[in-house]
């Protein structure tokens, strides 16, 4: 028994560990091999990547992939099936067969395990099994996260993993098509809610987020709304006093119109629900958002921040000496600089600054039945109390009536309406 830290810096990733184990197999080119994957969360693109890696050392003939049912909502049921069929077709050209199963229980199917199994006349002749905390995702399987795992090449351990895997496959496998939703109404509710984002209006102020914050002295407050000495060096008035030091130029205006919210969202207690297609189309078509982000990132390059920090230190020292602002910690400007660096690489936060809304996925996992049912009921109540039906409401009702979450997807014509809404 070997217990390993699965991390690219502290050891080896799960993927690398299995790759190195495969090299030790005897008759690795003569006998057929299978790659078994059990994971809660999956990155489908990793399947083909690791097939290619393993094909360099062993004769791989079969891949089995089993994952938690909720993962189909990343792409939607139909697109998930389409994605997997596409991978299967590509692997078939490499003489590798792919079979997959979505596993559904009353709780999350959270187990993670991987096996490389060599067979001779359908009997296990060699192999290895890795039981681990690492999901089949880039952070988990490729060593970004710090994971742990137990690896064994004992035939009995491999056989036990195979038996357990078959039991899960047989007892928990669920169809990903809308036929499954007709049989399981709760899955339908979860599927519909997961097919959209929940939008929260951002009421913050960009300047308050990017300015250097200070506490004014009583002397500064007696000088009026804002002391002339403070106004001269870029201080803004507000609930808190901040000094604006970034040279952002003429940033573009926000592009989302209120009419988009009226047409493509439904009010719930968790925020306004919006079909994922509508929000993604809007975000991708907001050219001003890209310009805004590029302008901000340019202004906050490390060389610019260093010069700003040096100049700000001189101003800060002068204002403290004049008793206009209260003394600050020695690392005050370092913390501001770090905050700008964090914002600079946070694409979603910068989009929120520009668009004025933040999009969140469904906040509940599939096993949180009560919360999911309550949120679904909130959507229904909102629709029932409406005098008119907008596009989002009509899609919600159609998906519910026909037991098919894929109806939430927008048509080409509806996507054109979304693009038109960006400027009104």
TASULMO-V502868 format. One record per pair of residues at least 4 apart in sequence whose C-alpha atoms are under 7 Angstrom apart, sorted by sequence separation. I is the first residue (numbers start at 0). J is the second residue. D is the distance in Angstrom with one decimal. If there is no record, write none. Layout:
# TASULMO-V502868
I:J:D
I:J:D
This chain:
# TASULMO-V502868
6:10:5.3
7:11:5.1
11:15:6.0
12:16:6.1
13:17:6.3
14:18:6.2
15:19:6.2
16:20:6.2
17:21:6.2
18:22:6.9
26:30:6.1
44:48:6.7
45:49:6.1
46:50:6.2
47:51:6.2
48:52:6.5
49:53:6.0
50:54:6.0
51:55:6.7
53:57:6.0
54:58:6.0
71:75:5.5
72:76:6.4
74:78:5.5
75:79:5.9
76:80:6.3
77:81:6.1
78:82:5.9
79:83:6.2
80:84:6.1
81:85:6.1
82:86:6.4
83:87:6.1
84:88:6.2
85:89:6.4
86:90:6.1
87:91:6.1
88:92:6.7
90:94:6.5
91:95:5.0
104:108:6.7
118:122:5.2
119:123:6.5
135:139:6.3
136:140:5.4
137:141:5.2
138:142:6.0
139:143:6.3
153:157:6.4
154:158:6.0
155:159:6.1
156:160:6.2
157:161:6.3
158:162:6.2
159:163:6.2
160:164:6.0
161:165:6.1
162:166:6.3
163:167:6.4
164:168:6.1
165:169:6.0
166:170:6.0
167:171:5.5
168:172:5.3
175:179:6.6
177:181:6.6
178:182:6.9
179:183:6.2
180:184:5.9
183:187:6.7
184:188:6.4
185:189:6.3
186:190:5.9
187:191:6.1
188:192:6.3
189:193:6.0
190:194:6.2
204:208:6.6
205:209:6.4
206:210:5.6
215:219:6.0
216:220:6.5
217:221:6.2
218:222:6.8
222:226:5.1
225:229:6.7
226:230:6.3
227:231:6.1
229:233:6.7
230:234:5.1
236:240:5.6
255:259:7.0
257:261:6.5
258:262:6.2
259:263:5.8
260:264:5.3
266:270:6.2
267:271:5.7
273:277:6.8
274:278:6.5
275:279:5.9
276:280:5.9
277:281:6.1
278:282:6.1
279:283:6.0
280:284:6.1
281:285:6.3
286:290:6.6
287:291:6.0
288:292:6.1
289:293:6.1
290:294:6.1
291:295:6.2
292:296:6.0
293:297:6.0
294:298:6.3
295:299:6.2
296:300:6.2
299:303:6.0
300:304:6.2
301:305:6.1
302:306:6.5
303:307:6.2
304:308:5.9
305:309:6.3
306:310:6.3
307:311:5.9
308:312:6.1
309:313:6.8
310:314:6.6
311:315:5.9
312:316:6.1
313:317:6.3
314:318:6.2
315:319:6.2
316:320:6.2
317:321:6.3
318:322:6.3
319:323:6.0
327:331:6.3
330:334:6.1
331:335:6.5
332:336:6.1
333:337:6.2
334:338:6.2
335:339:6.4
336:340:6.3
337:341:6.2
338:342:6.2
339:343:6.0
340:344:6.7
341:345:6.3
345:349:6.4
346:350:6.2
347:351:6.2
348:352:6.3
349:353:6.4
350:354:5.8
351:355:5.2
363:367:6.2
367:371:6.2
368:372:6.0
369:373:6.1
370:374:6.2
371:375:6.1
372:376:6.1
373:377:6.2
374:378:6.4
375:379:6.4
376:380:6.1
377:381:6.2
378:382:6.4
379:383:6.1
380:384:6.1
381:385:6.4
388:392:5.6
389:393:6.3
390:394:6.2
391:395:6.2
392:396:6.2
393:397:6.1
394:398:6.0
395:399:6.2
396:400:6.0
397:401:5.9
398:402:5.6
399:403:6.9
409:413:5.7
410:414:6.3
411:415:6.4
412:416:6.5
413:417:6.4
414:418:6.4
415:419:6.2
416:420:6.2
417:421:6.8
419:423:6.3
4:9:6.6
5:10:5.9
6:11:5.3
7:12:5.4
11:16:6.0
54:59:5.9
71:76:5.4
74:79:5.6
90:95:5.1
91:96:5.6
103:108:6.9
118:123:4.6
119:124:5.9
134:139:5.0
135:140:5.2
138:143:4.5
139:144:5.4
151:156:6.8
174:179:5.6
215:220:6.8
225:230:6.6
229:234:5.4
235:240:6.0
266:271:4.5
267:272:6.8
273:278:6.6
298:303:6.6
299:304:5.7
318:323:5.4
319:324:5.2
351:356:5.3
388:393:6.1
398:403:4.9
409:414:6.2
4:10:5.8
5:11:5.2
6:12:4.9
90:96:6.4
102:108:6.8
117:123:5.8
118:124:5.3
133:139:4.6
134:140:6.0
138:144:5.3
180:186:5.7
234:240:6.6
235:241:5.7
265:271:5.2
266:272:6.4
318:324:5.9
319:325:6.1
342:348:6.9
351:357:5.3
398:404:5.2
5:12:4.6
116:123:6.6
117:124:5.6
133:140:5.7
180:187:4.9
219:226:5.8
234:241:5.5
235:242:6.3
264:271:5.7
265:272:5.0
319:326:6.0
5:13:5.7
71:79:5.7
117:125:4.9
234:242:4.1
264:272:5.2
265:273:6.7
363:371:6.7
398:406:5.3
87:96:6.7
116:125:6.3
117:126:5.4
233:242:5.2
234:243:6.1
264:273:4.5
397:406:6.9
398:407:6.5
87:97:5.3
116:126:4.5
233:243:5.2
263:273:5.9
382:392:6.5
115:126:5.2
116:127:6.6
225:236:6.7
233:244:6.8
115:127:5.4
394:406:6.4
395:407:6.6
114:127:5.6
115:128:6.5
133:146:5.7
394:407:5.4
114:128:4.2
132:146:5.7
263:277:6.9
113:128:5.7
114:129:6.1
132:147:5.9
113:129:5.1
131:147:5.8
132:148:6.5
112:129:5.6
113:130:6.5
131:148:3.9
112:130:4.4
130:148:5.5
131:149:6.2
111:130:6.3
112:131:5.8
129:148:6.5
130:149:5.3
111:131:5.7
129:149:5.6
130:150:6.4
111:132:6.0
129:150:4.3
111:133:6.4
128:150:5.6
129:151:6.6
111:134:6.1
127:150:6.9
128:151:5.5
127:151:5.5
128:152:6.4
308:332:6.4
41:66:6.9
127:152:4.2
32:58:5.9
33:59:5.9
40:66:6.5
126:152:5.8
214:240:6.8
31:58:5.5
32:59:4.6
33:60:6.0
34:61:6.4
35:62:5.9
36:63:5.9
37:64:6.2
38:65:6.5
39:66:5.2
40:67:6.6
213:240:6.0
30:58:6.7
31:59:5.9
32:60:5.7
33:61:4.7
34:62:4.7
35:63:4.8
36:64:4.8
37:65:5.0
38:66:5.0
39:67:4.9
212:240:6.0
213:241:6.1
28:57:5.4
31:60:5.9
32:61:6.8
33:62:5.7
34:63:6.3
35:64:6.3
36:65:6.2
37:66:6.0
128:157:5.6
212:241:4.3
27:57:4.8
28:58:5.1
40:70:6.4
127:157:6.4
211:241:5.2
212:242:6.4
27:58:6.2
210:241:5.2
211:242:5.0
254:285:6.8
210:242:5.2
211:243:6.6
304:336:6.6
68:101:4.9
210:243:4.8
22:56:6.0
60:94:6.4
61:95:5.3
62:96:6.1
63:97:6.0
64:98:6.3
65:99:5.6
66:100:6.7
67:101:5.7
68:102:5.1
207:241:6.6
210:244:6.7
18:53:6.4
21:56:6.8
60:95:4.5
61:96:4.7
62:97:4.8
63:98:5.0
64:99:4.5
65:100:4.8
66:101:5.3
67:102:4.9
68:103:5.3
21:57:6.9
59:95:6.5
60:96:6.1
61:97:6.0
62:98:6.4
63:99:5.7
64:100:6.4
65:101:5.8
66:102:5.8
67:103:6.3
251:287:5.9
65:102:6.7
47:86:6.9
67:107:6.9
251:291:6.3
299:339:6.7
67:108:5.3
250:291:5.9
299:343:6.8
247:294:6.5
296:343:5.4
247:295:6.4
247:298:6.2
246:298:6.2
245:298:6.5
292:349:6.3
288:350:6.2
291:353:7.0
244:307:7.0
288:353:6.0
104:171:6.4
100:168:6.7
103:171:5.2
39:108:5.8
102:171:4.8
103:172:6.3
39:109:4.8
102:172:4.6
103:173:6.2
38:109:7.0
39:110:6.3
101:172:5.4
102:173:6.0
199:270:5.6
38:110:6.1
39:111:6.5
100:172:5.7
101:173:5.7
197:269:6.9
198:270:5.5
199:271:6.9
37:110:7.0
38:111:4.5
197:270:5.3
198:271:5.0
37:111:5.2
38:112:6.7
197:271:5.3
198:272:6.3
37:112:5.1
197:272:4.5
36:112:6.4
37:113:6.2
196:272:5.6
197:273:6.2
36:113:4.8
195:272:6.3
196:273:5.3
35:113:5.4
36:114:6.9
195:273:5.2
196:274:6.4
35:114:4.9
195:274:4.0
196:275:5.8
34:114:5.8
35:115:6.4
194:274:6.1
195:275:4.2
34:115:4.8
194:275:5.9
33:115:5.7
34:116:6.6
32:115:6.8
33:116:5.1
32:116:5.4
33:117:6.6
32:117:4.4
31:117:5.9
32:118:6.3
30:117:6.7
31:118:5.8
30:118:6.4
30:119:6.3
41:134:6.6
42:135:6.2
40:134:5.7
41:135:4.8
42:136:4.8
39:134:6.3
40:135:6.4
41:136:5.2
38:134:5.3
40:136:6.8
38:135:5.8
76:175:5.5
77:176:6.5
255:354:6.4
76:176:6.0
253:353:5.6
254:354:6.7
24:125:6.7
253:354:5.5
218:322:7.0
219:323:4.9
218:323:6.2
216:322:6.5
216:323:5.3
215:323:6.0
216:324:5.2
215:324:4.4
216:325:5.8
268:377:6.8
214:324:5.7
215:325:6.0
267:377:5.6
213:324:6.5
214:325:5.7
267:378:5.6
266:378:6.9
265:378:6.9
267:381:6.9
266:381:6.3
274:391:6.7
72:190:6.7
273:391:6.8
75:194:6.8
72:193:6.0
72:194:6.6
211:335:6.5
14:140:5.6
263:389:6.7
265:391:6.6
13:140:5.1
14:141:5.8
262:389:5.0
263:390:5.7
264:391:5.6
265:392:6.6
12:140:6.2
13:141:6.3
262:390:5.7
263:391:4.8
12:141:5.1
13:142:6.8
262:391:6.7
12:142:4.2
209:339:6.9
11:142:6.9
276:408:5.9
277:409:6.9
274:407:6.3
276:409:5.9
280:414:6.6
284:418:6.2
7:142:4.7
6:142:4.2
7:143:6.5
281:417:6.0
285:421:6.8
5:142:6.1
6:143:6.2
277:414:6.8
280:417:6.8
281:418:6.0
6:144:6.2
6:145:5.1
5:145:6.1
6:146:6.4
277:417:6.5
281:421:6.7
5:146:4.9
4:146:5.9
5:147:5.3
4:147:4.6
5:148:6.8
3:147:5.7
4:148:6.6
3:148:5.3
2:148:5.6
3:149:6.3
2:149:4.4
205:352:6.5
1:149:5.5
2:150:6.6
0:149:6.8
1:150:5.5
0:150:6.5
1:151:6.8
0:151:5.7
201:355:5.2
200:355:6.0
201:356:5.2
200:356:4.4
201:357:6.8
199:356:5.4
200:357:6.5
198:356:6.2
199:357:5.3
198:357:5.6
199:358:6.6
198:358:4.6
197:358:5.5
198:359:6.4
259:420:5.8
196:358:5.6
197:359:5.1
258:420:6.9
196:359:5.4
197:360:6.2
196:360:4.8
197:361:7.0
256:420:6.3
195:360:6.9
196:361:6.6
255:420:6.9
256:421:6.1
255:421:4.8
256:422:6.4
193:360:6.9
254:421:5.1
255:422:6.4
256:423:5.9
193:361:5.6
254:422:5.2
192:361:6.6
189:365:6.8
189:371:6.6
188:375:6.5
194:404:7.0
191:404:5.0
194:407:6.7
190:404:5.8
187:402:6.3
187:404:6.8
181:402:5.4
180:402:5.6
180:403:6.8
177:402:6.3
177:403:5.0
107:366:6.2
106:366:4.7
105:366:5.8
69:365:6.3
77:405:6.8
76:405:6.9
75:405:6.7
